[in-house]
Amino acid sequence: MFIAYIVVASVLSLVLLGSARGKLVKDEKITKGMAQAGVPEAWLPRLAALEIAGALGLIGGIFFRPLGIAAAIGVVLYFIGAVITHLRAKDAKGAPAPAVLTLLAASPLVLGLATL
């Protein structure tokens, strides 16, 4: 299970870092989706910082499991918030991506708890 944690945490960390990069460089595809969900552009650096922190925490969890578990909880909550934001804005087309990422983020949480 430890190897599975490493694989899932690494993949999710890469996804989070890619998403954070898109927010920081204000990639048109990302900013358009965020605007449709009603997210102010001023929030993008903060959201990117949360994603980077989550990625670093997941990787840190390889060496110190409680950190990885805490990071996974934070990432799950982050993406639940993203789903809620899209649904509140009646942007149903934007909700599936963060919903899938919520499930992906739950994987290192479960694996981290199983390998404590």
GUTORKOL-946573 format. One record per atom (N, C-alpha, C, CB): residue number from 1; chain; atom name; y, z, x. Coordinates in nm, 3 decimals, decimal comma, padded with zeros to 5 digits. Each point is the difference from the previous one (the first is absolute). Glycine has a CB too. Example, Ala and Ser with C-alpha at 12.3 -4.5 7.8 and 13.67 -1.06 7.14 Angstrom:
2
ATOM;num;chaine;atome;c2;c3;c1
ATOM;1;A;N;-00,569;00,780;01,319
ATOM;1;A;CA;00,119;00,000;-00,089
ATOM;1;A;C;00,120;00,000;00,090
ATOM;1;A;CB;-00,117;00,125;-00,189
ATOM;2;A;N;00,222;-00,197;00,154
ATOM;2;A;CA;00,119;00,006;00,082
ATOM;2;A;C;00,109;00,073;-00,077
ATOM;2;A;CB;-00,063;-00,215;00,118
***
This chain:
116
ATOM;num;chaine;atome;c2;c3;c1
ATOM;1;A;N;-00,119;00,000;00,081
ATOM;1;A;CA;00,119;00,000;-00,081
ATOM;1;A;C;00,126;00,000;00,086
ATOM;1;A;CB;-00,127;00,119;-00,178
ATOM;2;A;N;00,117;-00,063;00,298
ATOM;2;A;CA;00,116;00,004;00,087
ATOM;2;A;C;00,044;-00,142;00,039
ATOM;2;A;CB;-00,074;00,225;00,088
ATOM;3;A;N;-00,022;-00,311;-00,062
ATOM;3;A;CA;00,032;-00,140;00,036
ATOM;3;A;C;00,066;-00,068;-00,120
ATOM;3;A;CB;-00,196;-00,011;00,163
ATOM;4;A;N;00,147;00,038;-00,281
ATOM;4;A;CA;00,060;-00,059;-00,121
ATOM;4;A;C;00,144;00,046;-00,014
ATOM;4;A;CB;-00,226;-00,008;-00,112
ATOM;5;A;N;00,251;00,137;00,140
ATOM;5;A;CA;00,139;00,049;-00,005
ATOM;5;A;C;00,088;-00,077;00,097
ATOM;5;A;CB;-00,083;00,229;-00,066
ATOM;6;A;N;00,034;-00,246;00,188
ATOM;6;A;CA;00,079;-00,071;00,103
ATOM;6;A;C;00,033;-00,141;-00,046
ATOM;6;A;CB;-00,110;00,138;00,180
ATOM;7;A;N;00,010;-00,208;-00,235
ATOM;7;A;CA;00,021;-00,139;-00,044
ATOM;7;A;C;00,101;-00,005;-00,114
ATOM;7;A;CB;-00,235;-00,058;00,071
ATOM;8;A;N;00,215;00,139;-00,174
ATOM;8;A;CA;00,087;-00,003;-00,117
ATOM;8;A;C;00,141;00,046;00,036
ATOM;8;A;CB;-00,199;00,042;-00,150
ATOM;9;A;N;00,209;00,064;00,229
ATOM;9;A;CA;00,133;00,049;00,040
ATOM;9;A;C;00,073;-00,104;00,083
ATOM;9;A;CB;-00,087;00,237;-00,004
ATOM;10;A;N;00,015;-00,306;00,091
ATOM;10;A;CA;00,062;-00,103;00,084
ATOM;10;A;C;00,050;-00,117;-00,083
ATOM;10;A;CB;-00,148;00,068;00,189
ATOM;11;A;N;00,064;-00,114;-00,282
ATOM;11;A;CA;00,039;-00,113;-00,085
ATOM;11;A;C;00,120;00,038;-00,087
ATOM;11;A;CB;-00,238;-00,083;-00,002
ATOM;12;A;N;00,232;00,200;-00,059
ATOM;12;A;CA;00,112;00,044;-00,085
ATOM;12;A;C;00,126;00,019;00,083
ATOM;12;A;CB;-00,162;00,112;-00,155
ATOM;13;A;N;00,150;-00,062;00,276
ATOM;13;A;CA;00,116;00,017;00,087
ATOM;13;A;C;00,064;-00,135;00,032
ATOM;13;A;CB;-00,104;00,206;00,098
ATOM;14;A;N;00,022;-00,306;-00,072
ATOM;14;A;CA;00,055;-00,135;00,026
ATOM;14;A;C;00,072;-00,054;-00,123
ATOM;14;A;CB;-00,185;-00,043;00,164
ATOM;15;A;N;00,129;00,065;-00,281
ATOM;15;A;CA;00,064;-00,044;-00,125
ATOM;15;A;C;00,134;00,072;-00,018
ATOM;15;A;CB;-00,227;-00,046;-00,103
ATOM;16;A;N;00,227;00,176;00,127
ATOM;16;A;CA;00,124;00,078;-00,014
ATOM;16;A;C;00,106;-00,045;00,099
ATOM;16;A;CB;-00,135;00,195;-00,080
ATOM;17;A;N;00,094;-00,220;00,204
ATOM;17;A;CA;00,097;-00,044;00,101
ATOM;17;A;C;00,054;-00,139;-00,033
ATOM;17;A;CB;-00,118;00,139;00,172
ATOM;18;A;N;00,033;-00,227;-00,223
ATOM;18;A;CA;00,046;-00,132;-00,041
ATOM;18;A;C;00,099;00,008;-00,115
ATOM;18;A;CB;-00,217;-00,095;00,076
ATOM;19;A;N;00,188;00,181;-00,171
ATOM;19;A;CA;00,090;00,018;-00,113
ATOM;19;A;C;00,133;00,061;00,045
ATOM;19;A;CB;-00,199;00,029;-00,151
ATOM;20;A;N;00,192;00,068;00,241
ATOM;20;A;CA;00,122;00,063;00,052
ATOM;20;A;C;00,084;-00,102;00,075
ATOM;20;A;CB;-00,119;00,220;00,017
ATOM;21;A;N;00,055;-00,304;00,061
ATOM;21;A;CA;00,072;-00,104;00,074
ATOM;21;A;C;00,074;-00,092;-00,097
ATOM;21;A;CB;-00,171;00,011;00,185
ATOM;22;A;N;00,102;-00,051;-00,292
ATOM;22;A;CA;00,063;-00,087;-00,099
ATOM;22;A;C;00,121;00,063;-00,064
ATOM;22;A;CB;-00,220;-00,099;-00,043
ATOM;23;A;N;00,213;00,229;00,021
ATOM;23;A;CA;00,115;00,070;-00,059
ATOM;23;A;C;00,115;00,011;00,100
ATOM;23;A;CB;-00,157;00,129;-00,147
ATOM;24;A;N;00,124;-00,104;00,274
ATOM;24;A;CA;00,104;00,016;00,101
ATOM;24;A;C;00,072;-00,130;00,032
ATOM;24;A;CB;-00,131;00,187;00,093
ATOM;25;A;N;00,058;-00,299;-00,092
ATOM;25;A;CA;00,064;-00,130;00,028
ATOM;25;A;C;00,048;-00,067;-00,127
ATOM;25;A;CB;-00,145;-00,026;00,201
ATOM;26;A;N;00,126;00,096;-00,313
ATOM;26;A;CA;00,042;-00,048;-00,132
ATOM;26;A;C;-00,058;-00,137;-00,030
ATOM;26;A;CB;00,210;00,131;00,021
ATOM;27;A;N;-00,342;-00,138;-00,009
ATOM;27;A;CA;-00,074;-00,121;-00,035
ATOM;27;A;C;00,029;-00,035;-00,146
ATOM;27;A;CB;-00,183;00,054;00,169
ATOM;28;A;N;00,216;-00,179;-00,193
ATOM;28;A;CA;00,043;-00,043;-00,135
ATOM;28;A;C;-00,108;00,029;-00,105
ATOM;28;A;CB;00,141;-00,179;00,106
ATOM;29;A;N;-00,265;00,157;-00,071
ATOM;29;A;CA;-00,110;00,023;-00,095
ATOM;29;A;C;-00,004;00,148;-00,043
ATOM;29;A;CB;-00,131;-00,189;00,106
ATOM;30;A;N;00,150;00,277;-00,010
ATOM;30;A;CA;-00,006;00,144;-00,030
ATOM;30;A;C;00,126;00,045;-00,073
ATOM;30;A;CB;-00,144;00,036;00,203
ATOM;31;A;N;00,260;-00,079;-00,157
ATOM;31;A;CA;00,123;00,044;-00,065
ATOM;31;A;C;00,010;-00,051;-00,143
ATOM;31;A;CB;00,111;00,005;00,223
ATOM;32;A;N;-00,165;-00,124;-00,247
ATOM;32;A;CA;00,002;-00,054;-00,136
ATOM;32;A;C;-00,085;00,087;-00,093
ATOM;32;A;CB;00,033;-00,234;00,091
ATOM;33;A;N;-00,152;00,269;-00,045
ATOM;33;A;CA;-00,088;00,085;-00,081
ATOM;33;A;C;00,058;00,138;-00,022
ATOM;33;A;CB;-00,194;-00,126;00,088
ATOM;34;A;N;00,258;00,180;00,015
ATOM;34;A;CA;00,061;00,133;-00,013
ATOM;34;A;C;00,118;-00,006;-00,097
ATOM;34;A;CB;-00,072;00,059;00,236
ATOM;35;A;N;00,149;-00,165;-00,230
ATOM;35;A;CA;00,114;-00,014;-00,092
ATOM;35;A;C;-00,047;-00,012;-00,144
ATOM;35;A;CB;00,133;-00,110;00,182
ATOM;36;A;N;-00,243;00,037;-00,204
ATOM;36;A;CA;-00,055;-00,013;-00,135
ATOM;36;A;C;-00,046;00,134;-00,054
ATOM;36;A;CB;-00,071;-00,233;00,053
ATOM;37;A;N;00,026;00,320;00,037
ATOM;37;A;CA;-00,044;00,133;-00,042
ATOM;37;A;C;00,116;00,097;-00,014
ATOM;37;A;CB;-00,218;-00,042;00,113
ATOM;38;A;N;00,338;-00,002;-00,078
ATOM;38;A;CA;00,117;00,086;-00,014
ATOM;38;A;C;00,024;00,093;00,117
ATOM;38;A;CB;-00,036;-00,014;-00,239
ATOM;39;A;N;-00,024;-00,018;00,355
ATOM;39;A;CA;00,017;00,085;00,118
ATOM;39;A;C;00,126;-00,045;00,075
ATOM;39;A;CB;-00,251;00,038;00,019
ATOM;40;A;N;00,346;00,052;00,003
ATOM;40;A;CA;00,122;-00,037;00,073
ATOM;40;A;C;-00,033;-00,041;00,144
ATOM;40;A;CB;00,134;00,158;-00,144
ATOM;41;A;N;-00,062;-00,255;00,195
ATOM;41;A;CA;-00,024;-00,048;00,135
ATOM;41;A;C;00,024;00,109;00,104
ATOM;41;A;CB;00,066;-00,229;-00,074
ATOM;42;A;N;00,020;00,324;00,043
ATOM;42;A;CA;00,028;00,110;00,093
ATOM;42;A;C;-00,123;00,089;00,023
ATOM;42;A;CB;00,238;-00,004;-00,077
ATOM;43;A;N;-00,335;-00,001;-00,013
ATOM;43;A;CA;-00,120;00,081;00,014
ATOM;43;A;C;-00,102;-00,060;00,096
ATOM;43;A;CB;00,038;00,080;-00,230
ATOM;44;A;N;-00,025;-00,207;00,262
ATOM;44;A;CA;-00,102;-00,067;00,081
ATOM;44;A;C;-00,026;00,068;00,134
ATOM;44;A;CB;00,068;-00,211;-00,109
ATOM;45;A;N;00,034;00,251;00,186
ATOM;45;A;CA;-00,031;00,068;00,126
ATOM;45;A;C;-00,074;00,132;-00,020
ATOM;45;A;CB;00,202;-00,107;00,098
ATOM;46;A;N;-00,169;00,179;-00,203
ATOM;46;A;CA;-00,069;00,128;-00,026
ATOM;46;A;C;-00,146;-00,023;-00,038
ATOM;46;A;CB;00,217;00,102;-00,074
ATOM;47;A;N;-00,239;-00,203;-00,010
ATOM;47;A;CA;-00,137;-00,032;-00,040
ATOM;47;A;C;-00,081;-00,048;00,120
ATOM;47;A;CB;00,081;-00,059;-00,231
ATOM;48;A;N;-00,017;-00,020;00,317
ATOM;48;A;CA;-00,067;-00,046;00,122
ATOM;48;A;C;-00,036;00,119;00,089
ATOM;48;A;CB;00,125;-00,219;-00,012
ATOM;49;A;N;-00,034;00,315;00,023
ATOM;49;A;CA;-00,027;00,119;00,082
ATOM;49;A;C;-00,119;00,079;-00,055
ATOM;49;A;CB;00,243;00,012;00,061
ATOM;50;A;N;-00,253;-00,003;-00,194
ATOM;50;A;CA;-00,115;00,069;-00,060
ATOM;50;A;C;-00,130;-00,073;00,032
ATOM;50;A;CB;00,148;00,085;-00,184
ATOM;51;A;N;-00,144;-00,217;00,179
ATOM;51;A;CA;-00,121;-00,078;00,031
ATOM;51;A;C;-00,039;00,016;00,147
ATOM;51;A;CB;00,061;-00,165;-00,179
ATOM;52;A;N;00,038;00,164;00,268
ATOM;52;A;CA;-00,029;00,018;00,142
ATOM;52;A;C;-00,057;00,139;00,024
ATOM;52;A;CB;00,184;-00,160;00,062
ATOM;53;A;N;-00,126;00,260;-00,125
ATOM;53;A;CA;-00,052;00,137;00,014
ATOM;53;A;C;-00,144;00,010;-00,051
ATOM;53;A;CB;00,234;00,090;-00,025
ATOM;54;A;N;-00,262;-00,156;-00,087
ATOM;54;A;CA;-00,136;-00,001;-00,053
ATOM;54;A;C;-00,098;-00,066;00,096
ATOM;54;A;CB;00,093;-00,005;-00,230
ATOM;55;A;N;-00,053;-00,107;00,288
ATOM;55;A;CA;-00,086;-00,070;00,096
ATOM;55;A;C;-00,027;00,087;00,122
ATOM;55;A;CB;00,091;-00,220;-00,079
ATOM;56;A;N;00,013;00,281;00,132
ATOM;56;A;CA;-00,018;00,087;00,118
ATOM;56;A;C;-00,087;00,121;-00,033
ATOM;56;A;CB;00,222;-00,075;00,087
ATOM;57;A;N;-00,203;00,130;-00,206
ATOM;57;A;CA;-00,082;00,114;-00,042
ATOM;57;A;C;-00,147;-00,036;-00,015
ATOM;57;A;CB;00,199;00,093;-00,114
ATOM;58;A;N;-00,224;-00,211;00,058
ATOM;58;A;CA;-00,140;-00,044;-00,015
ATOM;58;A;C;-00,067;-00,018;00,136
ATOM;58;A;CB;00,060;-00,113;-00,216
ATOM;59;A;N;00,012;00,052;00,309
ATOM;59;A;CA;-00,055;-00,018;00,134
ATOM;59;A;C;-00,016;00,136;00,069
ATOM;59;A;CB;00,107;-00,229;00,016
ATOM;60;A;N;-00,008;00,316;-00,034
ATOM;60;A;CA;-00,012;00,135;00,056
ATOM;60;A;C;-00,118;00,076;-00,057
ATOM;60;A;CB;00,246;00,002;00,032
ATOM;61;A;N;-00,284;-00,036;-00,155
ATOM;61;A;CA;-00,114;00,064;-00,065
ATOM;61;A;C;-00,133;-00,029;00,069
ATOM;61;A;CB;00,126;-00,015;-00,211
ATOM;62;A;N;-00,129;-00,088;00,292
ATOM;62;A;CA;-00,122;-00,028;00,077
ATOM;62;A;C;-00,026;00,115;00,097
ATOM;62;A;CB;00,038;-00,250;-00,019
ATOM;63;A;N;00,070;00,308;00,070
ATOM;63;A;CA;-00,012;00,107;00,099
ATOM;63;A;C;00,014;00,139;-00,060
ATOM;63;A;CB;00,089;-00,158;00,169
ATOM;64;A;N;-00,014;00,167;-00,279
ATOM;64;A;CA;00,021;00,130;-00,067
ATOM;64;A;C;-00,009;-00,026;-00,150
ATOM;64;A;CB;00,149;00,091;00,189
ATOM;65;A;N;-00,268;-00,069;-00,244
ATOM;65;A;CA;-00,030;-00,040;-00,136
ATOM;65;A;C;00,097;00,051;-00,107
ATOM;65;A;CB;-00,232;-00,006;00,073
ATOM;66;A;N;00,279;00,132;-00,067
ATOM;66;A;CA;00,094;00,044;-00,103
ATOM;66;A;C;00,127;-00,086;-00,008
ATOM;66;A;CB;-00,088;00,231;00,034
ATOM;67;A;N;00,133;-00,282;00,079
ATOM;67;A;CA;00,117;-00,089;00,000
ATOM;67;A;C;-00,031;-00,129;-00,075
ATOM;67;A;CB;00,074;00,096;00,220
ATOM;68;A;N;-00,192;-00,151;-00,197
ATOM;68;A;CA;-00,041;-00,122;-00,070
ATOM;68;A;C;-00,013;00,021;-00,150
ATOM;68;A;CB;-00,118;-00,073;00,207
ATOM;69;A;N;00,066;00,188;-00,245
ATOM;69;A;CA;-00,015;00,032;-00,142
ATOM;69;A;C;00,138;00,013;-00,065
ATOM;69;A;CB;-00,220;00,117;00,045
ATOM;70;A;N;00,310;-00,046;00,022
ATOM;70;A;CA;00,136;00,016;-00,054
ATOM;70;A;C;00,070;-00,136;-00,010
ATOM;70;A;CB;00,013;00,231;00,099
ATOM;71;A;N;-00,030;-00,315;00,002
ATOM;71;A;CA;00,062;-00,133;-00,003
ATOM;71;A;C;-00,058;-00,084;-00,113
ATOM;71;A;CB;00,038;00,012;00,248
ATOM;72;A;N;-00,170;-00,003;-00,267
ATOM;72;A;CA;-00,064;-00,077;-00,107
ATOM;72;A;C;00,051;00,046;-00,137
ATOM;72;A;CB;-00,205;-00,031;00,145
ATOM;73;A;N;00,222;00,160;-00,162
ATOM;73;A;CA;00,055;00,051;-00,126
ATOM;73;A;C;00,141;-00,057;-00,021
ATOM;73;A;CB;-00,137;00,213;00,020
ATOM;74;A;N;00,218;-00,211;00,084
ATOM;74;A;CA;00,135;-00,054;-00,009
ATOM;74;A;C;00,001;-00,148;-00,032
ATOM;74;A;CB;00,072;00,172;00,161
ATOM;75;A;N;-00,162;-00,248;-00,100
ATOM;75;A;CA;-00,005;-00,144;-00,025
ATOM;75;A;C;-00,047;-00,028;-00,144
ATOM;75;A;CB;-00,048;-00,042;00,245
ATOM;76;A;N;-00,049;00,117;-00,292
ATOM;76;A;CA;-00,045;-00,015;-00,139
ATOM;76;A;C;00,116;00,027;-00,096
ATOM;76;A;CB;-00,235;00,069;00,065
ATOM;77;A;N;00,308;00,039;-00,041
ATOM;77;A;CA;00,114;00,033;-00,086
ATOM;77;A;C;00,109;-00,107;00,008
ATOM;77;A;CB;-00,051;00,244;00,030
ATOM;78;A;N;00,073;-00,298;00,090
ATOM;78;A;CA;00,099;-00,106;00,020
ATOM;78;A;C;-00,034;-00,121;-00,087
ATOM;78;A;CB;00,041;00,079;00,237
ATOM;79;A;N;-00,167;-00,120;-00,234
ATOM;79;A;CA;-00,038;-00,119;-00,076
ATOM;79;A;C;-00,011;00,028;-00,150
ATOM;79;A;CB;-00,121;-00,082;00,202
ATOM;80;A;N;00,087;00,204;-00,240
ATOM;80;A;CA;00,005;00,035;-00,143
ATOM;80;A;C;00,144;-00,012;-00,048
ATOM;80;A;CB;-00,200;00,157;00,023
ATOM;81;A;N;00,293;-00,109;00,058
ATOM;81;A;CA;00,142;-00,015;-00,034
ATOM;81;A;C;00,041;-00,146;-00,011
ATOM;81;A;CB;00,044;00,216;00,116
ATOM;82;A;N;-00,099;-00,301;-00,029
ATOM;82;A;CA;00,032;-00,142;-00,006
ATOM;82;A;C;-00,053;-00,062;-00,130
ATOM;82;A;CB;-00,007;-00,012;00,251
ATOM;83;A;N;-00,113;00,049;-00,290
ATOM;83;A;CA;-00,057;-00,052;-00,126
ATOM;83;A;C;00,087;00,044;-00,117
ATOM;83;A;CB;-00,233;00,005;00,098
ATOM;84;A;N;00,268;00,122;-00,101
ATOM;84;A;CA;00,083;00,053;-00,109
ATOM;84;A;C;00,135;-00,071;-00,004
ATOM;84;A;CB;-00,115;00,223;00,019
ATOM;85;A;N;00,174;-00,246;00,098
ATOM;85;A;CA;00,130;-00,068;00,007
ATOM;85;A;C;-00,010;-00,140;-00,059
ATOM;85;A;CB;00,059;00,132;00,204
ATOM;86;A;N;-00,164;-00,205;-00,168
ATOM;86;A;CA;-00,017;-00,136;-00,054
ATOM;86;A;C;-00,022;00,003;-00,151
ATOM;86;A;CB;-00,096;-00,073;00,220
ATOM;87;A;N;00,017;00,166;-00,268
ATOM;87;A;CA;-00,027;00,007;-00,143
ATOM;87;A;C;00,123;00,042;-00,079
ATOM;87;A;CB;-00,238;00,054;00,051
ATOM;88;A;N;00,315;00,039;00,003
ATOM;88;A;CA;00,124;00,042;-00,068
ATOM;88;A;C;00,100;-00,115;-00,011
ATOM;88;A;CB;-00,035;00,232;00,085
ATOM;89;A;N;00,035;-00,318;00,018
ATOM;89;A;CA;00,092;-00,114;00,000
ATOM;89;A;C;-00,056;-00,117;-00,079
ATOM;89;A;CB;00,085;00,073;00,223
ATOM;90;A;N;-00,200;-00,051;-00,287
ATOM;90;A;CA;-00,069;-00,104;-00,077
ATOM;90;A;C;-00,031;-00,122;00,088
ATOM;90;A;CB;00,115;00,079;-00,208
ATOM;91;A;N;-00,151;-00,049;00,334
ATOM;91;A;CA;-00,037;-00,102;00,097
ATOM;91;A;C;-00,152;00,008;00,021
ATOM;91;A;CB;00,229;00,011;00,115
ATOM;92;A;N;-00,302;-00,051;-00,218
ATOM;92;A;CA;-00,146;00,011;00,005
ATOM;92;A;C;-00,060;-00,088;00,109
ATOM;92;A;CB;00,000;00,050;-00,244
ATOM;93;A;N;00,067;-00,158;00,280
ATOM;93;A;CA;-00,051;-00,087;00,106
ATOM;93;A;C;00,004;00,068;00,136
ATOM;93;A;CB;00,077;-00,198;-00,130
ATOM;94;A;N;00,013;00,292;00,148
ATOM;94;A;CA;00,013;00,068;00,128
ATOM;94;A;C;-00,089;00,123;00,014
ATOM;94;A;CB;00,228;-00,084;00,007
ATOM;95;A;N;-00,287;00,130;-00,114
ATOM;95;A;CA;-00,079;00,124;00,003
ATOM;95;A;C;-00,139;-00,012;00,063
ATOM;95;A;CB;00,124;00,062;-00,202
ATOM;96;A;N;-00,194;-00,176;00,193
ATOM;96;A;CA;-00,136;-00,003;00,055
ATOM;96;A;C;-00,008;00,023;00,151
ATOM;96;A;CB;-00,054;-00,155;-00,182
ATOM;97;A;N;00,148;00,104;00,259
ATOM;97;A;CA;-00,008;00,019;00,146
ATOM;97;A;C;00,006;00,148;00,038
ATOM;97;A;CB;00,108;-00,223;00,031
ATOM;98;A;N;-00,010;00,300;-00,079
ATOM;98;A;CA;-00,002;00,142;00,036
ATOM;98;A;C;-00,117;00,075;-00,063
ATOM;98;A;CB;00,247;-00,010;00,021
ATOM;99;A;N;-00,299;-00,038;-00,133
ATOM;99;A;CA;-00,117;00,065;-00,060
ATOM;99;A;C;-00,122;-00,014;00,091
ATOM;99;A;CB;00,092;-00,045;-00,231
ATOM;100;A;N;-00,110;-00,075;00,285
ATOM;100;A;CA;-00,111;-00,023;00,093
ATOM;100;A;C;00,020;00,083;00,126
ATOM;100;A;CB;-00,032;-00,234;-00,090
ATOM;101;A;N;00,155;00,240;00,139
ATOM;101;A;CA;00,028;00,080;00,120
ATOM;101;A;C;-00,019;00,149;-00,026
ATOM;101;A;CB;00,161;-00,176;00,074
ATOM;102;A;N;-00,140;00,220;-00,198
ATOM;102;A;CA;-00,028;00,140;-00,035
ATOM;102;A;C;-00,148;00,029;00,018
ATOM;102;A;CB;00,193;00,001;-00,163
ATOM;103;A;N;-00,276;-00,093;00,115
ATOM;103;A;CA;-00,145;00,018;00,016
ATOM;103;A;C;-00,041;-00,006;00,146
ATOM;103;A;CB;-00,034;-00,101;-00,226
ATOM;104;A;N;00,094;00,008;00,300
ATOM;104;A;CA;-00,030;-00,008;00,143
ATOM;104;A;C;00,042;00,128;00,071
ATOM;104;A;CB;00,028;-00,250;-00,008
ATOM;105;A;N;00,087;00,305;-00,031
ATOM;105;A;CA;00,049;00,123;00,063
ATOM;105;A;C;-00,087;00,120;-00,035
ATOM;105;A;CB;00,231;-00,093;-00,008
ATOM;106;A;N;-00,300;00,088;-00,105
ATOM;106;A;CA;-00,089;00,109;-00,037
ATOM;106;A;C;-00,123;00,005;00,090
ATOM;106;A;CB;00,079;-00,018;-00,236
ATOM;107;A;N;-00,114;-00,095;00,294
ATOM;107;A;CA;-00,120;-00,005;00,086
ATOM;107;A;C;00,010;00,092;00,121
ATOM;107;A;CB;-00,033;-00,234;-00,074
ATOM;108;A;N;00,140;00,227;00,156
ATOM;108;A;CA;00,005;00,094;00,112
ATOM;108;A;C;00,012;00,145;-00,045
ATOM;108;A;CB;00,103;-00,180;00,135
ATOM;109;A;N;-00,048;00,202;-00,253
ATOM;109;A;CA;00,007;00,136;-00,052
ATOM;109;A;C;-00,141;00,054;-00,024
ATOM;109;A;CB;00,225;-00,049;-00,106
ATOM;110;A;N;-00,305;-00,029;00,035
ATOM;110;A;CA;-00,137;00,041;-00,031
ATOM;110;A;C;-00,083;00,012;00,128
ATOM;110;A;CB;00,017;-00,112;-00,225
ATOM;111;A;N;-00,005;00,012;00,311
ATOM;111;A;CA;-00,077;00,003;00,125
ATOM;111;A;C;00,046;00,114;00,092
ATOM;111;A;CB;-00,034;-00,248;-00,018
ATOM;112;A;N;00,165;00,276;00,018
ATOM;112;A;CA;00,049;00,110;00,081
ATOM;112;A;C;-00,051;00,134;-00,048
ATOM;112;A;CB;00,201;-00,135;00,049
ATOM;113;A;N;-00,204;00,151;-00,180
ATOM;113;A;CA;-00,052;00,125;-00,057
ATOM;113;A;C;-00,150;00,013;00,026
ATOM;113;A;CB;00,180;-00,007;-00,176
ATOM;114;A;N;-00,251;-00,105;00,172
ATOM;114;A;CA;-00,145;00,003;00,019
ATOM;114;A;C;-00,039;00,030;00,144
ATOM;114;A;CB;-00,022;-00,162;-00,186
ATOM;115;A;N;00,113;00,134;00,279
ATOM;115;A;CA;-00,035;00,020;00,142
ATOM;115;A;C;00,074;00,117;00,063
ATOM;115;A;CB;-00,044;-00,243;00,015
ATOM;116;A;N;00,097;00,332;-00,097
ATOM;116;A;CA;00,069;00,119;00,054
ATOM;116;A;C;-00,092;00,088;00,078
ATOM;116;A;CB;00,155;-00,009;-00,188
***
